[in-house]
Amino acid sequence: MDRYPPIADHGVVGDLQTAALISSQGVCDWFAAPRFDSPSIFAALLDHDRGGYFLFGPEDPGSICKQLYFPDTAVLVTRFMSPDGVGEVFDCMPPDRTGTPSDRHVLLRGARAVRGTVHFDLECRPRFDYGRAVHERDLGEGIATFRAPGTTAHLQTTFPLQPDGTDVRGAVTLRAGQAAAAVLTVGGADAPAPPPVTPDTVEERFWEVVDFWQHWVRTSRYRGRWPGVVHRSAITLKLLTYAPTGAPVAAATMGLPEQVGGERNWDYRYTWVRDGSLSVRALLDLGFIEEAAQFTRWLGDRLQPPEDDRSEPLQIMYRVDGDPELSEEILPHLEGYRGSYPVRAGNAAADQLQLDIYGEALYALSEGREIAMRAGYHGWKNLARTLDWLADSWDRPDEGVWETRGGRKDFTFSRIMSWVAFDRGLRLAAAYSRPADTVRWTAARDAIMEQVMQRGWNEQEQALVQHYGGTVLDASLLLLPRVGFLAPRTESWLSTMDAMERTLVSDSLVHRYDPAASPDGLRGSEGTFSLCTFLYVDALARAGRLRLARYAFEKMQTYANHVGLFAEEIGPSGEQLGNFPQAFTHLSLIMAATTLDDALDRQRD
């Protein structure tokens, strides 16, 4: 067992309320329950010795390990090949079908030998509350129970377990055609033991999970050139969405570094208004109407008139249930992934001012406007009051889209997305004949465009730049043609793209910005941002640069991991960095694929 396998060396399984990461060695080294943003039970990815893990894999350390997803599902299959035999472990979590928050979550792990003889080892070493809570262990026939304050976990197996301190271990030898199972059920403090398991009952539940995902994928209306990667991204977005509210988390994990050994280690298990809002169009394009509608309702519920002149109508991120409290703390007892310290739980960026979120929110509501208008008169009034507030508030410095901690600036992207907010608000008011201060909104919209083109434009670079008075390029501006601020083939936009290509693009991979040229208040560097690479593909396709766009899209697929998943960033040697898998990257992949499909179809016609 590797102490710290590569970030990309994992698949993810989940039940639409939480998720677990499984390495290609059969180790569950990240799992939080009962929700994505709950304290961890297994967190060996953040500290091998203190974090806890659940291994179910081959005894032979020389086995060749490979992973795949069962087609069109979130069921992960890990295969082990050795001279003595070939074995498989499948992992899945029965998905939530009720839409009701639950403390009970089940990780199904089934093993079988498909050829020869395979010896499987099992080790279950939970470490509750990020490894801070002490637990007790009871061991019975075929079941081990772990109790910590507020949480109980039952591990059931079809083979004997042995005590190992407060943990357990076991082993089973299987010949071709034989199967075994290990089922972990997590619940509240008084959760009763579940019924006994057999390989047959676990296999039956496995097929139920397969049927759920394959039925869901069949509702997709995507018929483009890349069904495999698009549907894998759609499944990943679904996996990272909290079913009771429809709110997607940015990633399944916390603390995974943007630079190994550095301090850029954030908690991404929350719902960003920005990420979720841009997902609406992608979901609608794929035909997933209910998912888009559910998030739109969640977003509408967050839009509330400010209580006073100092408060904001929206926070940049929330917990999956809409709770705005995301206090950040450092977990000093965890060493971090390969020494990437500090490990942070919570996210202090929630308190930042990022004015671009109003544009993204209105973009979402306008893209799904029939859905949004179901909120009725009172929902519209909240939206209108938000735009009235923004009319007085857009012209001020903020922390910007990348949540830098280097002080507020007049970020160009924030102003452009404020323009989007007024533009889409005016469209909605006209389309649905809603009461609105259209004169004021129009004046604000037009003033923003004049200001951006005068103060955000740099003559030397012949480009729109990151912030007023600066020279730094910023890949967030790749969204401009998608939101309609500039037409995709105008001279000013093509010139801006050319400047980005000279400065931010390396072998089609795109950096967010240059931290050395634009200090962001943090030490160290970072990799290229996978989100930005797919935005680059989208912008290239809109600009008519189809050969380059298609080649960049295809090359980016070579940076996906072995099961088609992306973390946040790509490092200098092609390694994946940051939290994993990242929803925003998979969202932007869908956006790029659909835009490129449409452009290539028009070219063919």
Secondary structure by P-SEA (a helix, b strand, c coil): ccccccccccccccccccccccccccccccccccccccccccccccccccccccccccccccbbbbbbccccccbbbbbbbcccbbbbbbbbcccccccccccbbbbbbbbbbcccbbbbbbbbbbbcccccbbbbbbbcccbbbbbcccbbbbbbbcbbbbbccccccbbbbbccccccbbbbbbbcccccccccccaaaaaaaaaaaaaaaaaaaaacccccccaaaaaaaaaaaaaaccccccccccccccccccccccccccccccccaaaaaaaaaaaaaacaaaaaaaaaaaaaaacccccccccccccccccccccccbbbbbcccccccccccccccccccccccccaaaaaaaaaaaaaccccccccaaaaaaaaaaaaaaaacccccccccccccccccccaaaaaaaaaaaaaaaaaaaaaccccaaaaaaaaaaaaaaaaaaccccccccccccccccccccccccccccccccccccaaaaaaaaaaaaccccccbbbccccccccccccccccccaaaaaaaaaaaaaacaaaaaaaaaaaaaaacccccccccccccccccccccccaaaaaaaaaaaaaaaaaaaaaac
